[in-house]
Amino acid sequence: QVQLEESGGGLVQAGGSLRLSCTASGRTFSSYAMGWFRQAPGKEREFVAGIHWSGGNTYYADSVKGRFTIDRDNAKNTVYLQMNSLISEDTAVYYCAANSRFPTAIVTGSRLYDYWGQGTQVTVSS
């Protein structure tokens, strides 16, 4: 088992930045590929960004490409999501997730992730 806890959400004006963190405890963090997802009210959960277990490969949804950056520090058991140039459409609850079955791949389907955090709210005011 691995436990995930997100932090860093909040209220920000459009054009601003936030940095989300997700800290893992339990089994070896570096064994997992990690992903960030988000869910806005009335919408399905959607993939935002993913990172290979080593941090060598990353992948982004088109909607955030060029604005968001995912990275990880395996020594700190933490994955980050740097969000710049935020827009109102980025408002959502953001979740981090761990994928143990395909650590060398970046998968976008939420059902392929084994462990989830509780989420952190990001609200962008226009």
C-alpha positions in Angstrom: 0.0 0.0 0.0 1.0 3.6 -0.6 -0.7 6.7 0.8 -0.7 9.9 -1.1 -1.3 13.4 0.2 -1.7 16.5 -2.0 -1.0 20.0 -0.9 -0.5 23.5 -2.4 -4.0 24.2 -3.8 -5.8 27.4 -3.3 -7.3 30.5 -4.8 -5.3 32.3 -7.5 -6.1 35.0 -10.1 -6.0 34.2 -13.7 -2.5 34.4 -15.1 -1.0 33.4 -11.7 0.8 30.3 -10.6 0.5 27.5 -8.1 2.8 24.5 -7.3 1.1 21.4 -6.1 2.9 18.7 -4.1 2.0 15.1 -3.5 3.9 13.2 -0.9 3.9 9.5 -0.7 4.3 7.2 2.3 4.3 3.4 2.5 5.9 1.3 -0.2 8.8 2.5 -2.4 7.7 5.6 -4.2 10.3 5.3 -7.0 8.6 2.0 -8.1 5.6 3.9 -9.4 4.9 6.1 -12.4 2.9 9.1 -11.1 0.1 11.1 -12.6 -1.9 14.2 -11.9 -5.6 14.3 -12.7 -8.3 16.9 -12.1 -12.1 17.0 -11.8 -14.2 20.0 -12.3 -17.8 20.2 -11.0 -20.1 18.2 -13.2 -17.3 16.8 -15.3 -15.4 13.6 -15.4 -12.0 13.2 -13.9 -9.4 13.9 -16.6 -5.7 13.3 -17.0 -3.4 16.3 -16.6 0.2 15.1 -16.6 2.2 12.0 -15.9 5.8 11.1 -15.2 7.9 8.0 -15.5 9.3 6.3 -12.4 12.7 7.8 -12.9 11.4 11.2 -13.9 13.0 10.8 -17.4 9.8 11.0 -19.4 6.7 13.2 -19.0 3.5 13.6 -20.8 0.8 16.3 -20.7 -2.8 16.8 -21.7 -3.0 19.2 -24.6 -5.0 21.6 -22.5 -2.0 22.2 -20.1 0.9 21.7 -22.4 3.4 24.6 -22.2 1.8 25.9 -19.0 2.2 23.0 -16.5 5.3 21.0 -15.5 5.4 17.7 -13.6 8.5 16.6 -11.9 9.5 14.4 -9.0 12.0 14.0 -6.3 12.3 10.3 -5.4 14.5 11.1 -2.4 11.7 13.1 -0.9 8.9 10.7 -2.1 7.3 13.7 -3.7 5.8 14.6 -7.1 5.1 18.2 -8.1 2.9 20.0 -10.5 4.0 23.5 -11.4 1.0 25.4 -12.9 1.6 28.7 -14.7 -0.6 31.0 -16.7 -3.6 29.6 -14.9 -7.0 30.2 -16.5 -10.5 29.8 -15.1 -10.9 26.4 -16.9 -8.1 25.0 -14.7 -10.5 25.3 -11.7 -10.9 21.8 -10.3 -10.0 19.4 -7.6 -6.5 18.0 -8.4 -5.5 14.5 -7.5 -2.2 12.7 -7.7 -2.2 9.0 -8.4 0.3 6.2 -8.5 0.6 3.5 -11.1 2.4 0.4 -10.0 1.6 -1.9 -12.9 3.3 0.1 -15.6 6.1 2.1 -13.9 8.0 2.5 -17.2 5.0 3.9 -19.0 2.9 7.0 -18.7 -0.8 6.0 -18.9 -3.6 8.5 -19.1 -6.5 6.2 -18.1 -7.5 6.7 -14.5 -8.5 3.1 -14.1 -4.8 2.1 -14.6 -3.8 3.9 -11.4 -3.8 2.0 -8.2 -3.6 4.6 -5.5 -5.1 8.1 -5.2 -4.8 11.0 -2.9 -7.8 12.9 -1.4 -7.4 15.9 -3.8 -6.6 19.6 -3.4 -8.9 22.3 -4.6 -7.5 24.8 -7.2 -9.7 27.8 -7.9 -8.8 30.4 -10.6 -10.6 33.6 -10.5 -11.1 35.6 -13.7 
